[in-house]
Amino acid sequence: MKARVRGEIGSRRAARENAVELAYEQEMRGLDTDDLLAGLVVGPDDLTVQLLRRAEHHRTEADALIDGASERWDLHRMPVMDLIVLRMAVAELLDGLTPPGVVIAEAVYLTGLFSTEESSRFVNGVLGTISRNLGTADG
């Protein structure tokens, strides 16, 4: 299901959805971003590529932050889609280009779209903790 919202917010949401779908393929096939993109018949938009590259660049740091913020959940036990959304959101938090509240709300939306309501609550809690620990929490 693609975002149906028009304008900049809609295009950013659509880019995030595309990035999550491509990151899932990347994870399942064990590819890096360059190899994934090289194998696509039609390349994604620039924002989608930027989100994928950002998540790849920050992966080690993101995994450490996610592991530290998720009580009783090792990374290898998390649903793959939840982990992908978390990695992408943490990369956005680390870059500081998007307000933390927007990053978290979009991650919760994406988790609800691609995973479960329970996962959405988990992702919200983990990202809230990470945002507070990074000193980026809104308010």
N, C-alpha and C positions, 0 to 999 in steps of 0.2 A: 504494500500500500504506500503510495507516494504522497507527499504533502500537497494539499490542494490550496494552500494559502498563497495569495498573489503578493508580489512586492518583495522587498529585501528580506523581510522576516521569512516569508515563504521560501525564497530561494536559498536562504541559509539553512532552513529546516530541511529542504530537499537535499542539499549538499550533505548535511549530516546523515540523513537516511542513506544516501548513496554510499557515503564513506563507511558506515557501519556494515552495509551489505558487502562491500568490497573487502573490508577488513576481516569479515567472517570467511570469505573465500580465501583470503591471504592466509589466515590462521589454519584453515582446514588443509590447504595445499602446501603449507610450510614455505611460503614465498616471502621475499622482501618486497618492498613497495615497487622498486624499479622493475623487478621480474613480473610482478602482477600487472603493472601498467603496460609493459611491453607485450603481454599476451592478450590484451583486450583489442577487439576489433574496432570499437569506438571508444575513444578515451573519455574520461569523465571531465566535468567542468573544473576550472582552476581551483575553486574553493574546496571541492572534494579532494583533489590531489593534495592541497595544502593541509587539510585535516589528516589525511593518511600519513603524510610525511612528518607532521608534528607528532602524531601518536608514535610513530616508529622512532623518532629522535628521542622522545622522552620515555620510552618503554621501561627501561631499567629503573629509573627514578619513580615512575608511576607505579610500577609493580611493588616497589618497596613501600610507597605511601599507602597503596591499597591494602597490602598485607598488614601494615601497622594499624590501619583504621578498621579493619574488618575482624571483629571479635569472633574467635572460634571458627574462622573460615580461611583455610589455606587457599592460595591461588589455584592450585590444581584441583580443588574440590568445587570451585565456583562454576556455574554454567558458563560456557564459552561466550555466549552472547552478552551476558552481564559483564564479564571481564572485558570484553571488547569495548562496550559502552563506557565502562569505568576508565579504561586506559585513554580513550579519546577525550573524555571530560577532564581527566586529571591533566592531560597535555594542555588543554585550553586554560585550565586554572594556572598552570605553571607559566604559560606564556603571558598571562595577564591582559590579553587583548579584548576579552569579552567579560562583562560583569559576572561575578561568581553566581549570582542568583539566576541569571540567564543560562549559564552553563549547566547548573544543577537542574533547572526546570526542563531544559532540552534533553538532558540525560534521562530524567525520569520519564519524559514522554517517549523517548526512543526505547527504553526498557519495557514500557507498557505496550508499545507497538510490536516489539520483537520477542518479548519474554512474557513475564507474568506480573500480576498486581503485587504479589509478595516480593518479587524481585525488584519492582519499582521502589517499594519501601526500603529494601536493603540498599539499593544504589543511592537513594536519597540520604540515608543515614551515613553511609561511608563517605559520600562526597561532602556532606555537611561537616563531618569530623575533619576531613582533609583540608577543607577550606578554612576552618577555624585554626587548625595547626599551622597552616601556611600564612595565617594572618590576612586572608583575603575575604573572609566572610562579610557579606553585606550587613550594613547596620551597625 
